Amino acid sequence: MTDYSSPGRRKFIANSVKGSLAIGIGMHSSGKLLQSFQPLHQKHDMQTGFDQQPLPYAYDALENIIDAMTMEIHYSKHAAAYSKNLKEAAQAESINLNTPLEAVLANISQYSAKVRNNGGGHYNHELFWQCMRPKKDGNAPSGNLLLAIEKNFGSFDAFKKQFADAGKSRFGSGWAWLYADQQNMLKIASTANQDNPLMNLPAAQPGSDIKGFPLLALDVWEHAYYLKYQNKRADYIDNWWNVVNWDYVQIRFDKLKG
């Protein structure tokens, strides 16, 4: 039996707890706490790091919705650059690389445009990859997630139209989101460039009212679809529903109750 009463063991446990708290609320390497890290984001354990994670499927796994060349370039070039640039910016601005990226984004107004753009780009893409899986006929949510979607948007078809319209109407580059607001109500929104609902953008900036926990992300930058769909973003979005990973969205939704 382990002796938890020994001085050495007590010291180890105390240090472990301190470390966990520092990671949980976010901390600069200087020791500065990120005080505005919202409780909504503390409730789940799906924390994002600064390193790019392996793609959860082969480059050609989403054919014929997203072609292999687009996936390879998107993941290995565009998304990889966000991770690299984010880590460079974090080191320059004394951000502890062990801090959950969610904590940094929740306090993004404290940081440079480089952290905002690359932090958002890295987070958004890490989520985007997980939100997809190989094509599945009749792909749709079920259970309590479907009930919540029907309650908030009237029907699944109405939700799909509103979400698709958010992506289709985004002028220039950006993202479409299904997210839960501070009251855990489901919302749909579109953000520009690499912004997302986690960010505490200044009130005067577009998208500052979009705040919450992302459940589903759709990349509508041209590099996400141009090789296959050229300028037909609407076709890309309409076909994308076939590869949405509703099981993963359900997992994120369930974390709201945690």
C-alpha positions in Angstrom: 0.0 0.0 0.0 1.3 3.5 -0.9 2.2 5.7 2.1 0.4 9.0 1.2 1.4 10.5 4.6 5.1 10.6 4.0 6.6 14.2 3.6 7.9 13.4 0.1 4.6 12.0 -1.1 2.7 15.0 0.3 5.0 17.4 -1.4 4.6 15.6 -4.7 0.8 15.7 -4.4 0.8 19.4 -3.5 2.9 20.2 -6.5 0.8 18.1 -8.8 -2.4 19.9 -7.7 -0.7 23.3 -8.2 0.3 22.3 -11.7 -3.2 21.1 -12.5 -4.7 24.3 -11.3 -2.2 26.4 -13.4 -3.1 24.4 -16.5 -6.8 24.5 -15.8 -7.1 28.3 -15.5 -4.2 29.3 -17.7 -1.0 30.9 -16.7 1.8 32.9 -18.3 5.4 31.7 -17.8 5.7 34.8 -15.7 3.0 33.5 -13.3 0.3 35.9 -14.5 -3.1 34.2 -14.2 -5.5 34.5 -17.1 -8.4 35.7 -15.0 -11.1 35.9 -17.6 -11.0 32.2 -18.6 -14.7 31.5 -18.6 -16.3 28.7 -16.5 -18.1 27.5 -19.7 -14.7 26.4 -21.1 -13.5 24.9 -17.8 -16.4 22.4 -17.7 -15.0 20.1 -20.4 -11.7 18.3 -20.8 -11.3 18.6 -24.5 -8.3 21.0 -24.2 -6.3 22.0 -27.2 -2.5 22.2 -27.2 -0.1 24.2 -29.4 1.1 21.2 -31.4 -0.6 20.0 -34.5 -2.2 16.6 -33.9 -2.2 13.7 -36.5 -5.0 13.8 -38.9 -7.6 11.3 -37.7 -8.0 9.7 -41.2 -6.1 9.3 -44.4 -5.9 12.2 -46.9 -8.3 10.4 -49.3 -10.7 9.2 -46.6 -13.3 11.9 -47.4 -13.4 11.3 -51.1 -15.5 12.2 -53.1 -16.6 15.1 -50.9 -13.1 16.5 -50.2 -10.3 15.3 -52.5 -7.0 13.9 -51.2 -4.9 16.7 -52.6 -6.9 19.4 -50.9 -6.8 17.5 -47.6 -3.0 17.1 -47.8 -2.3 20.7 -48.7 -4.8 22.0 -46.2 -3.4 19.9 -43.3 0.3 19.7 -44.1 0.8 23.3 -45.3 -2.0 25.7 -44.2 -2.8 24.2 -40.8 0.8 23.3 -40.0 1.8 26.9 -40.6 -0.7 28.1 -38.0 0.7 25.8 -35.3 4.3 26.8 -36.1 3.6 30.5 -36.1 1.5 30.2 -33.0 4.3 28.7 -31.0 6.7 31.4 -32.2 4.3 34.1 -31.2 3.6 32.4 -27.8 7.3 32.3 -27.0 7.8 35.9 -28.0 4.9 37.0 -25.8 5.8 34.8 -22.8 2.7 32.5 -23.1 3.3 29.2 -21.3 3.0 26.4 -24.0 1.4 24.1 -21.4 -1.6 26.5 -21.2 -4.7 25.2 -22.9 -5.2 27.2 -26.1 -8.8 27.8 -25.0 -7.5 29.9 -22.1 -5.4 32.0 -24.5 -8.3 32.6 -26.9 -10.6 33.5 -24.1 -8.2 36.4 -23.3 -7.2 37.1 -26.9 -7.6 40.9 -26.5 -4.4 40.8 -24.4 -2.3 39.5 -27.2 -1.0 40.5 -30.6 -2.7 40.0 -34.0 -0.2 37.2 -34.6 -1.4 35.3 -31.6 -5.0 36.0 -32.6 -4.7 34.9 -36.2 -2.5 31.9 -35.6 -4.1 30.8 -32.4 -7.5 30.9 -34.0 -6.2 29.2 -37.1 -4.7 26.4 -35.1 -7.7 25.9 -32.8 -10.2 26.1 -35.7 -8.4 23.5 -37.8 -7.8 21.1 -34.9 -11.6 21.1 -34.3 -12.5 21.0 -38.0 -10.6 17.7 -38.6 -12.4 16.1 -35.8 -15.8 17.3 -37.0 -15.4 15.1 -40.1 -15.3 11.4 -40.9 -15.7 9.2 -44.0 -18.9 9.7 -46.0 -22.0 8.2 -44.4 -25.3 7.8 -46.0 -28.2 9.4 -44.2 -25.7 11.2 -42.0 -27.5 13.0 -39.2 -27.4 13.6 -35.4 -29.5 11.6 -33.0 -30.5 11.5 -29.3 -30.4 14.5 -27.1 -28.3 16.5 -29.7 -31.0 16.1 -32.3 -33.7 17.1 -29.8 -31.7 20.2 -28.9 -31.3 21.1 -32.5 -35.0 20.7 -33.2 -35.8 22.7 -30.1 -33.6 25.6 -31.0 -34.0 25.7 -34.8 -37.4 24.0 -35.4 -36.1 21.0 -37.3 -32.8 19.4 -38.5 -33.5 20.6 -42.0 -34.1 24.2 -40.8 -30.8 24.0 -38.8 -28.9 22.8 -41.9 -30.3 25.6 -44.0 -29.4 28.3 -41.4 -25.9 26.9 -40.9 -25.3 26.5 -44.6 -26.5 30.1 -45.2 -24.0 31.3 -42.5 -21.2 29.7 -44.5 -22.4 30.7 -47.9 -23.0 34.3 -47.0 -19.6 34.8 -45.3 -17.9 37.5 -47.4 -14.3 36.5 -48.0 -12.6 34.0 -45.7 -14.0 32.6 -42.5 -15.9 29.9 -40.6 -19.5 28.8 -39.8 -20.2 27.6 -36.3 -22.7 25.7 -34.2 -21.9 26.7 -30.7 -23.5 26.8 -27.2 -23.7 30.3 -25.6 -23.2 31.1 -22.0 -26.7 29.8 -21.2 -26.0 26.6 -23.2 -28.4 27.6 -25.9 -27.5 26.5 -29.3 -26.6 29.3 -31.8 -25.3 29.5 -35.4 -22.9 32.2 -36.4 -20.2 33.0 -38.9 -16.8 34.6 -38.1 -14.2 36.3 -40.3 -10.7 35.0 -41.0 -9.6 32.7 -38.0 -11.9 34.2 -35.3 -14.0 31.8 -33.3 -16.6 31.9 -30.5 -14.0 31.4 -27.7 -12.4 34.8 -28.3 -13.1 37.8 -26.1 -13.0 40.3 -29.0 -13.3 44.0 -28.1 -16.9 45.2 -28.2 -16.4 47.4 -31.2 -15.1 44.6 -33.4 -17.3 42.5 -35.7 -18.0 39.1 -34.1 -17.6 40.3 -30.5 -21.1 39.2 -29.6 -20.4 35.6 -30.8 -19.3 34.0 -27.5 -19.6 30.4 -26.4 -18.3 26.8 -26.7 -17.9 25.6 -30.3 -19.6 22.3 -31.2 -19.3 22.2 -35.0 -16.9 24.1 -37.3 -17.0 24.5 -41.1 -14.0 26.1 -42.9 -15.1 28.3 -45.8 -11.7 29.6 -46.7 -11.1 29.0 -50.4 -8.2 26.7 -49.8 -10.6 24.3 -48.1 -12.5 23.6 -51.3 -11.1 25.4 -54.3 -9.2 22.5 -56.0 -12.5 20.5 -56.3 -15.2 23.1 -56.3 -13.5 26.2 -57.7 -15.7 29.1 -56.9 -18.7 27.0 -56.0 -18.7 27.3 -52.2 -22.4 26.5 -52.0 -21.8 23.0 -53.6 -18.9 22.4 -51.1 -21.1 23.2 -48.2 -24.1 21.2 -49.5 -21.9 18.1 -50.0 -20.0 18.6 -46.7 -23.0 17.4 -44.6 -22.2 13.8 -45.8 -18.9 13.8 -43.9 -19.9 15.6 -40.6 -18.9 13.5 -37.6 -22.0 13.8 -35.5 -20.7 11.4 -33.0 -17.9 13.8 -32.2 -20.3 16.8 -32.1 -22.4 14.7 -29.6 -19.4 14.2 -27.4 -18.8 17.9 -27.3 -22.5 18.6 -26.6 -22.5 16.1 -23.7 -19.5 18.0 -22.2 -21.8 21.0 -21.6 -23.4 19.1 -18.8 -20.1 18.1 -17.2 
